[in-house]
């Protein structure tokens, strides 16, 4: 950890439909001292249908 304060990584997972196994995007955000210092995301082929409300 650099500087002072809390450091953590936030993880966000998006799904294509109500099935928790239909992951279509993953994102990470790195915070240090209350500030966003880096972020990353990628799309994933869920090999499942997309619910119309998720489009």
N, C-alpha and C positions, 0 to 999 in steps of 0.2 A: 504494500500500500504506500503510495506517495502522498505527501502532505498530511494534513490532519483530518480527522473525521471518519465517518463510516464509509466503507467500500463494499459494494455488492454488485451482483449481476442479476438483472431481471430477465426472465425467460418468458416468451409468449408463443403459444402454439395455436394455429388456426386450423380448423377442420372444414372439410368440404360439405359435410352433412352432419346429422345427429350422431353418427357413429364416431366414437372417440378415436378409432383407429384410422380415420380418413384424413390424416394430417396432410395439409396442402401448403403450409408455410410455417417456418420457424424463425423466430427473431430473438436476438440477445441485445441487451443494453447494459453497458458498464458504467457505474457511477462511483465516483470518489469524492469525498468531502461535499456531498450534496450536488455535484455537477456531473452531467453526462460527459464522459470522456471518449467513448467509442460505442459504435453500434454495428450490428451485422444482421442480415436476414437472407434467407434463401427460400425459393419455391421448391415444393416437393410434389411429384406426381402421386396423388392419392390412390390411383387405380380404382377409383370409385366415382359415382355420379356426384355432381354438385347440386345441392339443394337450391332451388330458385331464390330463396331468401338470402343465400350466401353470395350471390353474384353482384 
